[in-house]
Amino acid sequence: EPEVTQTPSHQVTQMGQEVILRCVPISNHLYFYWYRQILGQKVEFLVSFYNNEISEKSEIFDDQFSVERPDGSNFTLKIRSTKLEDSAMYFCASSEAAGTAYQFFGPGTRLTVL
Amino acid sequence: KNQVEQSPQSLIILEGKNCTLQCNYTVSPFSNLRWYKQDTGRGPVSLTIMTFSENTKSNGRYTATLDADTKQSSLHITASQLSDSASYICVVTAYNTDKLIFGTGTRLQVFP
């Protein structure tokens, strides 16, 4: 069964450093998303991406964040200058359509900022 | 403000028993409501999705109900198994957006 994959599973970085989280969505999906979950809190929407551009973003997704689909398979989230409060689990998701289509989530990348 | 509230926060049941989890939302205009299962340290897995016109949706031992008038949903789990131990999250989407609004989840523990 096709699935969303994410790498790395755990990333440790120093405050102020740049990190890139990588995702490989399900191959025939066209809509891509990033979510984050701070430990003990609920999952929060960050950004949605379709047709090589951001279609929607939350207040969390400020200028420190960017997304890119550098090739036909990868979807990345970059945090330019990490802060302690960026420590969280980051989930990538993909769907084949908008609206009521299922969003399939990856296993997540745990980001720890020291 | 668009919010999704769930109860109870946590629940302990014995294997083989049934249970019902509750969800209330204030998301407007409403588009659809989903239930996800999330194992610790893993990504959420979709169980059901219901639109405004649907009252109930089943997926094996999971049955979700929706009352769009009172803005309430429930997830009923029948004949629980040890593998049902997880967090169950109610997720609502507003009309004209793909942004999922997550509840805080109900942590279910099934004991033998």
Interface residues (C-beta under 8 A of the other chain):
Chain A: V4 Y31 Y33 Y35 Q41 K42 V43 E44 F45 S48 S55 E56 S58 M89 F91 A93 S95 A98 G99 T100 Y102 Q103 F104 F105 G106 P107 G108 R110
Chain B: S31 N32 G41 R42 G43 P44 V45 S46 I49 T51 I89 T93 T97 D98 K99 L100 I101 F102 G103 T104 G105
